[in-house]
Amino acid sequence: MTSEQLYTDQLGHEHPIPDYLTPKKRVSCYAAIISNNKLLLVRQQWDHKLVFPGGKIDDEETVKDALFREVREEAGHELASFSTIPFYVKNNHFFELDHKDYFESTMQYYFGQITHAKNATPKDVNEIESIEWKPIEEIKEEQISQSQREAYVALKQHLKNK
């Protein structure tokens, strides 16, 4: 007996993939930017949860290109540098509600540095509600989007072990 593969959407609901469909591949990258013991996060419009700035690596784009673009678009900051090895990688099966697409997804999380901390405005105002610098010790796991909680826990563990 084979178990049916379930794909989880942004709200945490599970969807079985129909037998006739093949999931798309998606690789995305996210930046953990810390300054003065505060973590740069963006608040999503649709669920008001906090996430690391980042997103899909477009075709013909490198991780570096994607991280620089996503931090600029979502957080309004210029990335100066990032770690070349991710501190956390998550493989999952994701159902995208807006387009009804199934994805085999790899989410990569990197440490990043910005040119300088400033008040910023997101370029993608349809997706991002606000840009927030949160004291790391004050962030509660339930404030983080379900899809990124494991990465946040891994970040806290990494910082604790430093």
C-alpha positions in Angstrom: 0.0 0.0 0.0 1.4 3.4 -1.0 0.8 6.5 1.0 -0.5 9.5 -0.8 1.8 12.5 -1.0 0.3 15.6 0.6 1.2 19.2 -0.3 0.7 21.9 2.3 -0.6 25.4 1.4 0.2 28.7 3.0 -2.6 28.2 5.6 -1.3 24.8 6.7 -4.0 22.8 4.9 -3.0 19.6 3.1 -3.9 18.8 -0.5 -3.3 15.4 -2.2 -1.7 15.7 -5.7 -3.8 14.2 -8.5 -2.2 11.1 -10.1 -2.1 12.8 -13.5 0.0 15.8 -12.3 3.7 16.2 -11.9 4.8 18.8 -9.3 6.9 21.7 -10.4 10.4 22.3 -9.0 10.9 25.5 -7.0 14.1 26.7 -5.2 13.8 29.8 -3.0 16.3 31.6 -0.8 15.8 33.8 2.2 18.1 36.2 4.2 18.5 36.3 8.0 19.7 39.9 8.6 20.7 40.8 12.1 21.8 44.2 13.4 22.1 45.2 17.0 20.4 41.9 18.2 17.4 42.6 16.0 16.2 40.5 13.1 14.9 42.1 9.9 11.6 40.5 9.0 8.7 41.5 6.7 5.0 41.1 7.5 2.9 39.5 4.8 -0.2 41.2 3.6 -2.4 38.1 3.4 -1.9 36.6 6.8 -0.1 39.3 8.8 2.7 36.8 9.7 6.4 37.6 9.8 8.8 36.0 7.3 12.4 36.3 6.3 12.8 38.5 3.2 13.3 36.2 0.2 11.6 34.2 -2.4 11.8 32.1 -5.6 15.1 32.0 -7.5 14.0 32.9 -11.1 15.2 31.1 -14.2 18.8 32.1 -15.2 19.2 33.7 -11.7 21.9 32.8 -9.2 21.3 32.6 -5.4 23.2 35.9 -5.1 21.0 37.6 -7.7 17.8 36.3 -6.1 18.8 37.3 -2.5 19.9 40.8 -3.6 16.6 41.3 -5.6 14.3 39.8 -2.9 15.8 41.8 0.0 15.5 45.0 -2.2 11.9 44.3 -3.2 10.5 43.0 0.1 12.6 44.9 2.7 13.7 48.0 0.8 17.3 47.4 1.8 20.4 46.7 -0.3 22.2 43.5 0.6 26.0 44.0 0.9 27.0 40.3 1.4 25.6 36.9 2.5 27.0 33.6 3.7 27.8 31.2 0.9 26.5 28.2 2.9 22.9 28.2 4.1 22.4 27.8 7.8 19.1 25.9 7.2 17.6 24.1 4.2 14.1 22.7 4.1 12.7 20.4 1.4 8.9 20.3 1.3 5.8 19.7 -0.8 4.0 22.9 -1.3 0.6 23.8 -2.8 0.3 27.4 -4.0 -3.3 28.5 -3.4 -3.4 31.5 -5.8 -2.4 29.5 -8.9 -3.4 26.0 -7.8 0.1 24.7 -8.5 1.9 21.8 -6.7 5.6 22.2 -6.0 8.5 20.2 -4.7 10.2 23.0 -3.0 13.7 23.6 -1.5 13.9 26.6 0.8 17.5 27.9 1.6 18.2 30.3 4.4 21.4 32.4 4.5 22.9 35.0 6.8 23.0 38.4 5.1 24.5 41.9 5.8 22.9 45.1 4.5 24.7 48.2 3.5 23.2 50.1 6.5 20.1 49.9 8.5 17.6 52.6 7.6 13.9 53.2 7.4 12.8 51.4 4.3 9.8 50.9 2.2 9.0 47.6 0.5 8.8 47.8 -3.3 6.2 45.0 -3.4 3.4 46.7 -1.4 0.8 44.1 -2.7 2.7 41.4 -0.8 4.4 43.1 2.1 2.5 45.0 4.9 5.5 46.2 6.8 9.2 45.9 7.4 10.1 45.2 11.0 13.3 45.0 13.0 12.4 42.7 15.9 14.6 42.0 19.0 15.4 38.3 18.5 14.6 37.4 22.1 11.1 38.9 21.9 10.0 37.1 18.8 7.4 34.4 19.5 7.3 31.4 17.2 3.6 31.9 16.5 4.4 35.3 15.0 6.4 33.6 12.2 4.7 32.2 9.2 4.1 28.4 9.6 6.3 27.7 6.5 9.3 29.4 8.1 9.1 28.5 11.8 11.6 25.7 11.5 14.1 28.1 10.0 13.5 30.6 12.8 14.1 27.9 15.4 17.3 26.8 13.5 18.4 30.5 13.5 17.9 30.8 17.3 19.8 27.5 17.9 22.6 28.6 15.6 22.9 31.9 17.5 22.8 30.2 20.9 25.6 27.8 19.8 27.9 30.7 18.7 
